[in-house]
Amino acid sequence: MIRPCKLFTISILFILAAFIVTLPGLGQCYGLPSPGEGEERIFAQSACAAVSNDPPNPTVFTIDEPRTITKIGTYHWNDASGESPGDIWLRDEQGNTYGPWQAEGEPGQGGVPNAYWIVDLSFGLNLPAGTYTIIDSSPSTWSYTYESNDCGLASVIGLKGESNSGKSAPCAGDGVDYSPRSPTDLYDAGPGLVAGSYNIWYGKRTGTQIGTPDKWNKLGPEELAGGTFYVFDVTAAGLAEATPQMINPMLTDPAPGESLVWLKLSSEDAFVVCFEGPLDGSLQLAGTWNMSGHQEGFNDWKADLNLRKDGTLEWTETEGANVGANREGTWQFDGTVLTLEWVSPGGGQTSWQSRSVAKNSISSGTYTVERAPGGTWSAMR
């Protein structure tokens, strides 16, 4: 027989449990992060029981269609001590990893500091359909309960419906197609870019149309610093500074205003990649220019100049002593100085520089030639 006081207590507990489980925006007791506007919860355990540390079972979730992930959270109550936020990442069934990402802390039950570890994937992580394991850098403090099947408590948030990543990339016309690579030779040289902010657009290609992925995904905006090597991992959608072990150690370091990007490619699938930017108002000098100049002791001349986005250039003399003469070389802009360089057909290094650069004009330029007099030049759009 249950005494009335015990019956009353049990009733109150059931009412409280029901109230907690139906709190707005949670859906379970350990529910952060919560979905924002245009988001929905893709995965979370409905658990309210007392928690223990160090889950014996992996935390796994499955999505039946491609989804864009925006937030991931894990719970570290840790006997009311919390835990300084570490890293969270994902691993798919093939062993590919996504992340790691540094988490930020939020208070948990009873105000325990840093009980919630939350990763905000503001760029949107596009995952194909499949099964994923959530990895936490501190499993010894990761909370679990029998209600979560002894798996670490976690929550995954994603966009509702179609994501913006399904749209065509603004840089689609410049997309480069990369075939599957040998597992021992995954790295390939990517573009050299003016330092600035960029969106990286990428997508797997299973069709036969070269340069057209099944779906464009976006990473960014990402800030690329001058004088720095980067590696973009097409399968993990991650960008990081390169280490000497990743890239050819014989490469020359990038110029102060140049960002060199290498690509870590897939051994199974073809990928298409392009870079949109710079997005931060940096001068976009690539394109065609009308040049004019004077060579000391010789003549005036004019030429058509084409600065390509990949850092190469071509110009053809249209007036002067060498009409039709063609030059191929390289160019770079470090934010202050525009430099053009090539080796002349007759031999000798030619270097042109200008410190007076605007979007539609390049003036006060001077050039030197190793085996002939230099001069001055300017160019207009």
MIVO-840862 format. One line per 10 residues: number of its first residue (from 1); their letters; for each residue z negated, x, y negated of C-alpha. Coordinates in steps of 0.02 Angstrom, whole numbers, always signed. Example, Ala and Ser with C-alpha at 12.3 -4.5 7.8 and 13.67 -1.06 7.14 Angstrom:
<pts>
1	AS	-390:+615:+225 | -357:+684:+53
</pts>
This chain:
<pts>
1	MIRPCKLFTI	+0:+0:+0 | +48:+66:-173 | -88:+43:-303 | -39:-45:-467 | -64:+112:-573 | +49:+213:-460 | +178:+73:-457 | +174:+69:-648 | +194:+259:-656 | +342:+256:-536
11	SILFILAAFI	+424:+118:-637 | +405:+216:-798 | +481:+370:-716 | +631:+271:-657 | +655:+201:-832 | +641:+374:-911 | +761:+448:-784 | +887:+312:-819 | +867:+340:-1007 | +892:+527:-991
21	VTLPGLGQCY	+1045:+511:-880 | +1128:+393:-1003 | +1095:+490:-1162 | +1249:+481:-1274 | +1366:+628:-1257 | +1278:+705:-1107 | +1303:+606:-946 | +1175:+716:-857 | +1012:+801:-901 | +1085:+976:-913
31	GLPSPGEGEE	+1242:+932:-1008 | +1286:+1050:-1149 | +1412:+1086:-1215 | +1462:+910:-1264 | +1643:+855:-1291 | +1705:+850:-1471 | +1843:+745:-1546 | +1995:+747:-1435 | +1897:+825:-1291 | +1824:+765:-1127
41	RIFAQSACAA	+1710:+831:-993 | +1812:+901:-849 | +1668:+959:-741 | +1477:+951:-736 | +1344:+917:-606 | +1240:+758:-630 | +1070:+839:-606 | +898:+800:-676 | +778:+878:-550 | +671:+1032:-583
51	VSNDPPNPTV	+770:+1192:-579 | +756:+1359:-492 | +840:+1527:-527 | +979:+1622:-437 | +1092:+1488:-358 | +1134:+1527:-176 | +1302:+1435:-184 | +1452:+1468:-298 | +1491:+1347:-440 | +1667:+1283:-409
61	FTIDEPRTIT	+1776:+1151:-492 | +1952:+1087:-458 | +2084:+1018:-576 | +2231:+920:-506 | +2347:+956:-653 | +2362:+1089:-789 | +2221:+1072:-915 | +2174:+1157:-1078 | +1992:+1217:-1072 | +1898:+1227:-1238
71	KIGTYHWNDA	+1715:+1256:-1189 | +1614:+1319:-1041 | +1425:+1314:-1026 | +1293:+1372:-902 | +1104:+1337:-900 | +967:+1470:-900 | +797:+1384:-913 | +721:+1535:-822 | +542:+1472:-804 | +539:+1420:-988
81	SGESPGDIWL	+587:+1596:-1044 | +774:+1574:-1072 | +889:+1725:-1068 | +989:+1821:-1198 | +1170:+1760:-1185 | +1288:+1863:-1082 | +1464:+1833:-1017 | +1549:+1691:-927 | +1718:+1700:-842 | +1825:+1609:-712
91	RDEQGNTYGP	+1907:+1664:-550 | +2047:+1570:-463 | +2084:+1559:-277 | +2200:+1709:-285 | +2064:+1818:-361 | +2137:+1819:-537 | +2004:+1818:-673 | +2002:+1730:-842 | +1885:+1811:-967 | +1750:+1871:-976
101	WQAEGEPGQG	+1695:+1788:-1138 | +1534:+1821:-1234 | +1425:+1665:-1236 | +1314:+1603:-1377 | +1141:+1529:-1349 | +1073:+1354:-1381 | +895:+1291:-1349 | +867:+1192:-1188 | +738:+1071:-1118 | +573:+1087:-1211
111	GVPNAYWIVD	+653:+1198:-1344 | +672:+1348:-1229 | +777:+1473:-1329 | +948:+1523:-1263 | +932:+1410:-1112 | +1112:+1354:-1137 | +1248:+1485:-1133 | +1404:+1415:-1217 | +1577:+1492:-1232 | +1688:+1412:-1365
121	LSFGLNLPAG	+1870:+1443:-1318 | +1940:+1392:-1487 | +2114:+1456:-1439 | +2119:+1340:-1287 | +2130:+1415:-1112 | +2276:+1339:-1016 | +2238:+1331:-830 | +2361:+1278:-696 | +2308:+1152:-565 | +2192:+1233:-439
131	TYTIIDSSPS	+2013:+1277:-392 | +1908:+1392:-501 | +1740:+1478:-481 | +1627:+1497:-632 | +1550:+1672:-643 | +1393:+1708:-744 | +1335:+1883:-791 | +1152:+1841:-756 | +1144:+1746:-590 | +960:+1791:-571
141	TWSYTYESND	+917:+1677:-719 | +1053:+1545:-692 | +973:+1378:-654 | +1012:+1266:-505 | +939:+1114:-415 | +963:+1028:-249 | +1056:+894:-348 | +1188:+1022:-394 | +1206:+1068:-209 | +1117:+1230:-247
151	CGLASVIGLK	+1258:+1282:-365 | +1229:+1351:-539 | +1219:+1214:-672 | +1376:+1217:-778 | +1489:+1110:-885 | +1674:+1127:-926 | +1756:+1039:-1075 | +1942:+1018:-1105 | +2069:+930:-1214 | +2115:+751:-1178
161	GESNSGKSAP	+2294:+717:-1127 | +2432:+835:-1181 | +2385:+995:-1271 | +2479:+1075:-1414 | +2523:+1215:-1295 | +2653:+1102:-1214 | +2761:+1115:-1369 | +2898:+1242:-1395 | +2841:+1408:-1467 | +2895:+1445:-1647
171	CAGDGVDYSP	+2947:+1617:-1584 | +3038:+1549:-1431 | +3202:+1626:-1488 | +3121:+1798:-1475 | +3042:+1768:-1304 | +3057:+1911:-1179 | +3073:+1872:-994 | +2972:+1981:-875 | +3007:+1976:-688 | +2867:+1996:-559
181	RSPTDLYDAG	+2807:+2175:-545 | +2743:+2285:-407 | +2552:+2272:-388 | +2545:+2459:-422 | +2653:+2450:-580 | +2596:+2296:-677 | +2598:+2368:-853 | +2750:+2364:-967 | +2776:+2410:-1149 | +2775:+2262:-1267
191	PGLVAGSYNI	+2813:+2253:-1452 | +2761:+2363:-1596 | +2696:+2247:-1732 | +2642:+2260:-1912 | +2453:+2244:-1917 | +2397:+2065:-1948 | +2356:+1898:-1867 | +2468:+1833:-1726 | +2486:+1690:-1603 | +2538:+1750:-1431
201	WYGKRTGTQI	+2646:+1622:-1340 | +2672:+1642:-1153 | +2716:+1542:-999 | +2758:+1557:-816 | +2941:+1537:-771 | +2982:+1463:-601 | +3154:+1398:-652 | +3317:+1494:-663 | +3339:+1487:-852 | +3295:+1661:-916
211	GTPDKWNKLG	+3180:+1659:-1067 | +3123:+1479:-1042 | +2950:+1455:-965 | +2892:+1299:-875 | +2771:+1270:-1020 | +2727:+1369:-1176 | +2543:+1414:-1191 | +2462:+1489:-1346 | +2329:+1621:-1370 | +2273:+1648:-1548
221	PEELAGGTFY	+2266:+1677:-1688 | +2221:+1855:-1638 | +2191:+1993:-1766 | +2287:+2153:-1723 | +2227:+2310:-1811 | +2339:+2453:-1864 | +2339:+2614:-1763 | +2281:+2522:-1607 | +2347:+2494:-1429 | +2318:+2323:-1351
231	VFDVTAAGLA	+2349:+2248:-1180 | +2391:+2063:-1158 | +2359:+1999:-981 | +2484:+1860:-950 | +2393:+1786:-799 | +2217:+1790:-872 | +2272:+1746:-1049 | +2166:+1888:-1117 | +2195:+2015:-1255 | +2095:+2175:-1267
241	EATPQMINPM	+2109:+2351:-1333 | +2191:+2466:-1206 | +2101:+2605:-1116 | +2185:+2770:-1070 | +2183:+2714:-888 | +2290:+2561:-928 | +2433:+2642:-1021 | +2543:+2795:-1014 | +2433:+2936:-1082 | +2588:+3028:-1143
251	LTDPAPGESL	+2625:+2896:-1275 | +2611:+2943:-1458 | +2474:+2851:-1549 | +2533:+2705:-1657 | +2553:+2729:-1844 | +2408:+2675:-1959 | +2490:+2508:-1998 | +2562:+2476:-1824 | +2488:+2379:-1677 | +2565:+2420:-1507
261	VWLKLSSEDA	+2547:+2289:-1372 | +2566:+2322:-1187 | +2580:+2183:-1059 | +2490:+2167:-893 | +2614:+2065:-791 | +2607:+1963:-632 | +2651:+2026:-459 | +2699:+1849:-406 | +2779:+1756:-552 | +2900:+1784:-694
271	FVVCFEGPLD	+2827:+1760:-869 | +2901:+1737:-1042 | +2807:+1808:-1193 | +2835:+1807:-1382 | +2729:+1846:-1535 | +2720:+1731:-1686 | +2669:+1815:-1846 | +2602:+1896:-1945 | +2513:+1736:-1996 | +2400:+1803:-2133
281	GSLQLAGTWN	+2523:+1820:-2275 | +2574:+1997:-2229 | +2748:+2045:-2285 | +2878:+1994:-2157 | +3012:+2124:-2193 | +3120:+2100:-2039 | +3294:+2034:-2080 | +3448:+2084:-2180 | +3448:+2181:-2344 | +3579:+2241:-2468
291	MSGHQEGFND	+3547:+2425:-2506 | +3608:+2533:-2649 | +3568:+2714:-2690 | +3617:+2883:-2757 | +3624:+3047:-2662 | +3580:+3197:-2771 | +3733:+3295:-2823 | +3852:+3181:-2729 | +3885:+2996:-2758 | +3823:+2819:-2773
301	WKADLNLRKD	+3834:+2709:-2619 | +3795:+2536:-2549 | +3752:+2479:-2373 | +3698:+2330:-2269 | +3528:+2356:-2188 | +3454:+2258:-2042 | +3268:+2280:-2005 | +3238:+2211:-1830 | +3074:+2132:-1776 | +3053:+2260:-1637
311	GTLEWTETEG	+3040:+2402:-1765 | +3218:+2465:-1748 | +3348:+2464:-1887 | +3534:+2475:-1916 | +3632:+2502:-2076 | +3816:+2517:-2118 | +3884:+2597:-2276 | +3997:+2475:-2372 | +4036:+2580:-2528 | +4035:+2767:-2558
321	ANVGANREGT	+4102:+2924:-2474 | +4068:+2864:-2296 | +4122:+2682:-2291 | +4094:+2612:-2116 | +3968:+2747:-2068 | +3834:+2671:-1956 | +3654:+2725:-1930 | +3524:+2673:-1801 | +3339:+2712:-1818 | +3163:+2645:-1834
331	WQFDGTVLTL	+3056:+2570:-1972 | +2873:+2534:-2001 | +2764:+2463:-2140 | +2580:+2511:-2149 | +2537:+2387:-2286 | +2579:+2511:-2424 | +2723:+2623:-2374 | +2887:+2568:-2294 | +2965:+2709:-2193 | +3141:+2715:-2118
341	EWVSPGGGQT	+3190:+2858:-2003 | +3338:+2914:-1897 | +3434:+3068:-1842 | +3602:+3083:-1929 | +3758:+3100:-1819 | +3784:+3277:-1887 | +3605:+3321:-1845 | +3449:+3326:-1952 | +3305:+3205:-1975 | +3322:+3078:-2115
351	SWQSRSVAKN	+3165:+2998:-2186 | +3163:+2861:-2318 | +3005:+2796:-2399 | +2958:+2665:-2529 | +2789:+2620:-2600 | +2858:+2476:-2701 | +2884:+2337:-2575 | +2891:+2149:-2599 | +2951:+2006:-2491 | +3127:+2008:-2562
361	SISSGTYTVE	+3144:+2180:-2640 | +3114:+2363:-2598 | +3125:+2479:-2746 | +3073:+2653:-2805 | +3126:+2720:-2636 | +3162:+2904:-2606 | +3239:+2989:-2457 | +3251:+3164:-2388 | +3377:+3237:-2267 | +3342:+3391:-2166
371	RAPGGTWSAM	+3515:+3469:-2190 | +3579:+3387:-2351 | +3516:+3330:-2523 | +3409:+3174:-2530 | +3411:+3037:-2659 | +3345:+2870:-2715 | +3376:+2695:-2648 | +3326:+2512:-2667 | +3361:+2352:-2572 | +3363:+2164:-2605
381	R	+3366:+2013:-2491
</pts>
